[in-house]
Amino acid sequence: MNSDDWDKRYNEKELVWSAGPNQFVVSEVAGMAPGRALDVACGEGRNALWLAEQGWDVTALDYSPVAIAKGEARSREVGAKIDWRVADATTDIEGTYDLILYLYLHLPREQTAASLALAKRALAPGGTLLIVGHDIRNIEEGIGGPQDASILFGPHDFEAMLADLQIEKAETVTRDVAKDGTVHHALDVLVRAKKSA
């Protein structure tokens, strides 16, 4: 999908994603001391808003201007100060951050590698990169998410791309999804990596 496709999707309803933060962001970030954070492909900004509430200095980027406008509006409503940017995750990651969120950004492998190379450069010494996305096994064993195996990964597929970071966690995790009155289980990849101090 290009940015126009995402703009159309974000215009279809008030919130495409839930208002609250991703459960894995909460569990992985909750104990960290706040610093500078970057939310890559932030969508409507649910994770950026949560980080700001926790005291983080947040930059949020997405290549959909509609998503960024919605995030800005939500942050004004709650009084959160966030640096919102319309930017391409494969070319426009700039600055230095203690935490970079890379959530549900599914790109072809070459683009994923290019984007992660920028993210690694933007990590401050001792900084953490948190990747969460739909696991490739989700196509057969889970629910929702892209059904295109060429843009999906398993937890260990990131090892070569993150070889210069210390991988603290690389696993498949389960996320509950309610659909038609029934709770289903989606399979996600969770990778947490740290840059040496």
Phi, psi and chi 1 to 4 in degrees:
 res  aa     phi    psi   chi1   chi2   chi3   chi4
   1 MET       -  138.1  -69.0  176.4   71.2      -
   2 ASN   -94.9 -179.7   60.6   34.5      -      -
   3 SER   -64.3  -33.2   62.3      -      -      -
   4 ASP   -63.9  -40.5  -69.1  -22.4      -      -
   5 ASP   -62.2  -43.0  -65.7  -30.3      -      -
   6 TRP   -67.5  -38.8  -80.9  108.6      -      -
   7 ASP   -56.6  -44.5  -78.9  -13.4      -      -
   8 LYS   -61.9  -43.4 -171.3  179.8  -63.2 -177.7
   9 ARG   -65.1  -42.4 -175.1  167.7 -178.6 -170.4
  10 TYR   -69.2  -23.1  -76.3  119.3      -      -
  11 ASN   -80.6  -14.5  -90.2  -38.3      -      -
  12 GLU   -68.9  -33.3  -72.8  174.7   -4.7      -
  13 LYS  -150.8  169.3   53.8 -175.9  172.9  177.2
  14 GLU   -58.8  -49.9 -174.3  176.7  -15.0      -
  15 LEU  -131.3  122.1  -77.8  178.9      -      -
  16 VAL   -76.0  -40.8  172.9      -      -      -
  17 TRP  -105.7  172.2  -44.0  115.9      -      -
  18 SER   -69.3  161.3   67.9      -      -      -
  19 ALA   -76.2  -31.3      -      -      -      -
  20 GLY   -83.2  165.2      -      -      -      -
  21 PRO   -70.7  159.6   29.4  -36.1      -      -
  22 ASN   -62.9  136.9  176.3  -87.6      -      -
  23 GLN   -60.0  -31.9   68.8 -172.9   67.5      -
  24 PHE   -78.4  -29.5  -56.1  117.5      -      -
  25 VAL   -62.0  -47.1  171.4      -      -      -
  26 VAL   -60.3  -48.7  173.6      -      -      -
  27 SER   -69.2  -33.6   63.1      -      -      -
  28 GLU   -85.8  -25.9  -63.8  -63.0  -39.7      -
  29 VAL  -101.9  -20.4  174.5      -      -      -
  30 ALA   -50.5  -36.9      -      -      -      -
  31 GLY   -90.4   -0.2      -      -      -      -
  32 MET   -81.6  146.0  -66.3 -177.8 -174.2      -
  33 ALA   -73.2  130.7      -      -      -      -
  34 PRO   -60.6  145.1  -22.8   33.6      -      -
  35 GLY  -152.6 -139.9      -      -      -      -
  36 ARG   -94.5  131.1  -67.1 -165.7   68.9 -141.2
  37 ALA  -127.2  146.6      -      -      -      -
  38 LEU  -122.1  127.1  174.3   66.2      -      -
  39 ASP  -105.9  104.4 -173.5   -2.4      -      -
  40 VAL   -83.8  134.8  177.3      -      -      -
  41 ALA    55.0   56.4      -      -      -      -
  42 CYS   -73.4  -12.7   65.5      -      -      -
  43 GLY    59.2 -132.7      -      -      -      -
  44 GLU   -81.9    1.3  -62.9  148.0  -40.5      -
  45 GLY    89.9   20.6      -      -      -      -
  46 ARG   -60.4  -39.5   64.6 -171.2 -176.6  128.5
  47 ASN   -76.6  -36.3  -63.0  -56.8      -      -
  48 ALA   -61.9  -42.5      -      -      -      -
  49 LEU   -63.3  -43.1  -72.3  162.0      -      -
  50 TRP   -63.1  -43.8 -178.5   80.0      -      -
  51 LEU   -59.5  -44.1  -72.7  170.7      -      -
  52 ALA   -60.4  -39.6      -      -      -      -
  53 GLU   -63.1  -27.7  -70.4  170.1   -0.9      -
  54 GLN   -86.3    0.9  -51.8  -49.7  -55.2      -
  55 GLY   100.5    5.6      -      -      -      -
  56 TRP   -77.5  148.1  -70.2   82.8      -      -
  57 ASP   -89.5  106.8  176.9    6.4      -      -
  58 VAL  -109.7  134.9 -176.1      -      -      -
  59 THR  -112.6  132.9  -61.8      -      -      -
  60 ALA  -125.7  126.8      -      -      -      -
  61 LEU  -126.7  147.2   67.8   85.5      -      -
  62 ASP  -157.1  151.6 -161.1  -73.3      -      -
  63 TYR   -91.1    5.4   78.4  161.6      -      -
  64 SER   -97.1  111.3  166.1      -      -      -
  65 PRO   -59.0  -32.8  -24.2   33.2      -      -
  66 VAL   -65.4  -43.9  172.7      -      -      -
  67 ALA   -60.8  -43.8      -      -      -      -
  68 ILE   -64.3  -42.3  -68.7  -63.3      -      -
  69 ALA   -61.4  -39.7      -      -      -      -
  70 LYS   -66.5  -41.6  -71.4  171.6   83.0  171.2
  71 GLY   -62.2  -43.7      -      -      -      -
  72 GLU   -60.2  -43.1  -74.4  177.6  -35.9      -
  73 ALA   -62.8  -43.0      -      -      -      -
  74 ARG   -65.3  -38.4  -70.6 -176.9   66.5 -154.2
  75 SER   -69.0  -34.1   64.4      -      -      -
  76 ARG   -64.7  -39.5  -79.3 -166.7  -58.5  -86.6
  77 GLU   -60.1  -37.9  -71.8  171.6   10.6      -
  78 VAL  -101.2   -0.8  -61.4      -      -      -
  79 GLY    74.4   27.3      -      -      -      -
  80 ALA   -92.3  133.7      -      -      -      -
  81 LYS   -94.5  111.8 -173.6  179.6  176.3 -161.7
  82 ILE  -134.1  140.4  -64.7  170.7      -      -
  83 ASP   -87.0  101.6  178.6   11.3      -      -
  84 TRP   -90.9  133.1  -61.5   95.2      -      -
  85 ARG  -136.6  132.9  -61.7 -179.4 -175.1  174.4
  86 VAL   -83.5  114.3  176.1      -      -      -
  87 ALA  -157.4  157.1      -      -      -      -
  88 ASP   -95.6  124.0 -173.3  -32.7      -      -
  89 ALA   -66.0  -15.0      -      -      -      -
  90 THR   -92.6   -9.8   63.4      -      -      -
  91 THR  -137.8  -18.6   57.1      -      -      -
  92 ASP  -118.4   32.0  -60.8  -28.4      -      -
  93 ILE   -90.5  115.3  -64.2  176.0      -      -
  94 GLU  -134.0  158.9  -60.8  172.7  -11.5      -
  95 GLY   102.5 -174.7      -      -      -      -
  96 THR  -130.9  131.7  -54.6      -      -      -
  97 TYR  -136.6  147.3  -56.1   93.5      -      -
  98 ASP   -83.5  -22.0  -55.7  -63.2      -      -
  99 LEU  -143.9  130.5  171.8   66.3      -      -
 100 ILE  -124.1  123.5  -62.9  178.7      -      -
 101 LEU   -95.7  133.4  -59.9 -175.7      -      -
 102 TYR  -133.2   81.1 -164.3   93.9      -      -
 103 LEU  -109.5  127.1  -88.5   68.8      -      -
 104 TYR    50.3   39.0  -57.8   99.1      -      -
 105 LEU  -100.8  103.6  177.5   57.2      -      -
 106 HIS  -108.2  109.8  -65.9  -78.9      -      -
 107 LEU  -127.9  161.7  -58.5  167.7      -      -
 108 PRO   -56.4  155.5  -25.1   34.5      -      -
 109 ARG   -54.9  -42.6  -68.6 -177.6 -174.7  -85.4
 110 GLU   -63.3  -41.4  -75.4 -175.7   11.8      -
 111 GLN   -69.5  -37.3  -71.8 -179.4  -60.0      -
 112 THR   -60.8  -46.4  -63.0      -      -      -
 113 ALA   -61.8  -41.5      -      -      -      -
 114 ALA   -64.1  -43.5      -      -      -      -
 115 SER   -65.7  -43.6 -177.4      -      -      -
 116 LEU   -66.9  -31.0  -73.5  174.1      -      -
 117 ALA   -62.8  -41.7      -      -      -      -
 118 LEU   -65.4  -42.2  -66.5  174.5      -      -
 119 ALA   -62.4  -41.9      -      -      -      -
 120 LYS   -63.2  -40.8  -70.7 -172.8  -59.3 -176.9
 121 ARG   -64.3  -32.9  -82.2 -158.6  -66.7  -86.9
 122 ALA   -80.5  -10.6      -      -      -      -
 123 LEU   -73.1  131.2  -96.2 -175.2      -      -
 124 ALA   -71.3  156.4      -      -      -      -
 125 PRO   -53.8  131.3  -27.2   35.6      -      -
 126 GLY    81.9    0.5      -      -      -      -
 127 GLY   -75.3  160.4      -      -      -      -
 128 THR  -115.8  134.6  -62.7      -      -      -
 129 LEU  -108.7  123.8  172.6   63.8      -      -
 130 LEU  -115.8  118.7 -179.3   63.3      -      -
 131 ILE  -111.7  127.6  -59.5  169.7      -      -
 132 VAL  -134.5  133.2  179.3      -      -      -
 133 GLY  -162.0  175.2      -      -      -      -
 134 HIS   -71.1  126.2  -58.6  -74.5      -      -
 135 ASP   -70.8  145.7 -167.6  -63.8      -      -
 136 ILE   -59.0  -29.4 -167.2  165.4      -      -
 137 ARG   -67.8  -17.2  -70.4  173.5   40.8 -152.0
 138 ASN   -62.5  -27.3 -164.1   59.5      -      -
 139 ILE   -57.2  -46.0  -66.5  174.7      -      -
 140 GLU   -94.7  -30.9  -61.7  -67.5  -27.8      -
 141 GLU  -113.1   -8.1  -57.8  172.2   38.6      -
 142 GLY  -122.0 -149.3      -      -      -      -
 143 ILE  -144.5  145.3 -174.5  170.7      -      -
 144 GLY    75.2 -173.3      -      -      -      -
 145 GLY    75.2  174.0      -      -      -      -
 146 PRO   -62.0  146.4  -14.6   24.7      -      -
 147 GLN  -107.9   20.5  -59.7  -62.7  -64.6      -
 148 ASP  -106.8  105.8  179.0   -4.0      -      -
 149 ALA   -61.6  -21.7      -      -      -      -
 150 SER   -70.8  -14.5   71.6      -      -      -
 151 ILE  -116.8   12.7   60.0  170.4      -      -
 152 LEU  -112.8  159.3  -63.7  173.3      -      -
 153 PHE  -137.3  161.3  -62.2   85.8      -      -
 154 GLY   -99.5  169.0      -      -      -      -
 155 PRO   -61.4  -29.2   15.6  -24.9      -      -
 156 HIS   -92.3   -2.6  -60.0  -69.0      -      -
 157 ASP   -69.9  -14.5  -69.0  -26.3      -      -
 158 PHE   -89.3   -7.9  -69.0   97.1      -      -
 159 GLU   -57.8  -45.4  -70.9  174.6   -4.4      -
 160 ALA   -67.1  -39.6      -      -      -      -
 161 MET   -67.9  -25.6  -69.5 -177.8 -122.2      -
 162 LEU  -112.8   25.1  -56.0  178.3      -      -
 163 ALA   -58.1  -28.5      -      -      -      -
 164 ASP   -89.9    5.3   45.2  -11.2      -      -
 165 LEU  -111.7  161.1  -59.4 -179.3      -      -
 166 GLN   -88.9  113.4  176.5 -170.9   -7.7      -
 167 ILE   -81.7  113.6  -63.1  177.3      -      -
 168 GLU   -89.3  -25.6  -61.3  178.6  -38.0      -
 169 LYS  -154.8  135.0 -172.7  179.3  -75.2 -169.4
 170 ALA  -149.6  103.5      -      -      -      -
 171 GLU  -153.2  165.8   58.0 -167.8   43.1      -
 172 THR   -94.6  130.1  -62.3      -      -      -
 173 VAL  -121.9  158.4  -69.0      -      -      -
 174 THR  -106.3  136.6  -57.7      -      -      -
 175 ARG  -126.0  129.2  177.4  173.1   42.0   88.2
 176 ASP   -76.6  135.6  -69.3  -16.9      -      -
 177 VAL  -129.6  122.2  176.5      -      -      -
 178 ALA   -88.1  128.1      -      -      -      -
 179 LYS  -148.0  127.7 -176.5  176.1 -180.0 -177.0
 180 ASP    54.5   39.9  -57.6  -33.8      -      -
 181 GLY    76.5    6.6      -      -      -      -
 182 THR  -123.4  143.9  -55.4      -      -      -
 183 VAL   -92.0  123.3  174.8      -      -      -
 184 HIS  -110.7  169.1  -57.9  -90.0      -      -
 185 HIS  -117.8  121.8  -57.1  -66.7      -      -
 186 ALA   -95.3  147.0      -      -      -      -
 187 LEU  -104.9  124.3  -60.2  179.6      -      -
 188 ASP  -118.4  154.6  -74.4  -15.2      -      -
 189 VAL   -90.2  136.8  166.5      -      -      -
 190 LEU  -129.2  119.2 -170.1  156.2      -      -
 191 VAL  -128.6  126.5  176.2      -      -      -
 192 ARG  -120.5  124.7 -170.5 -178.5   68.7 -145.8
 193 ALA  -132.7  151.2      -      -      -      -
 194 LYS  -126.6  142.2 -160.4  171.8 -171.8   87.3
 195 LYS   -88.2  138.6 -166.8  171.9 -164.3  174.1
 196 SER   -63.9  146.4   63.6      -      -      -
 197 ALA   -76.8      -      -      -      -      -
